[in-house]
Amino acid sequence: MGSCPSVKNILVLDLEGKRVAVKYYGDDWPSAASKLAFEKSVFVKTQKPGAKAEEADVVMFDGYIVVYKFIEDLHFFVTGGEEENELILASVLQGFSDAVGILLRSKVDKRTALENLDLIFLCIDEVVDGGIVLETDGNVIAEKVSGHGPEGAGSYAEQSVTQAFAVAKQHFMRSLLN
């Protein structure tokens, strides 16, 4: 891939390290068990007493660079290879978490995230495609997801309930198959 910035995964975990939304790119973790083991390990590695700041932090873990931040009761992680630029990974994390905050109207907690899981997966798809970084501006990501961007055809509120459900289901199923 040469000079194209890329990520290995984007993870959103709860306070216990359980999945809320995850997306992996490539075959670094070929099985579901290896993915769960990585998630648990990176969650444990990033736990610090009293660490509730919404500032991004970086850790080197098993040959990967992991950039992470905590918002409310959610933990956001972006992982890249050891050759990736940590500033680019941090901008991916910031753009993704900003977009989620905009779309969830600043109520970024587990319950709201689960109720709006379709929007979170759409954000992930707007940020990264096949591991390649596409967008890091949270406002642009949120506009595209909400349908106000150049490729959008109206907001979710303007779509019929059936259309919105069909789009969300399609993206959710596609993310599960990847």
PyMOL commands that set and color helices and strands:
alter all, ss='L'
color gray80, all
select helices_A, chain A and resi 32-45+86-103+110-115+117-127+138-146+161-177
alter helices_A, ss='H'
color red, helices_A
select strands_A, chain A and resi 9-14+19-24+57-61+64-71+74-81+128-129+132-133
alter strands_A, ss='S'
color yellow, strands_A
deselect
rebuild
show_as cartoon
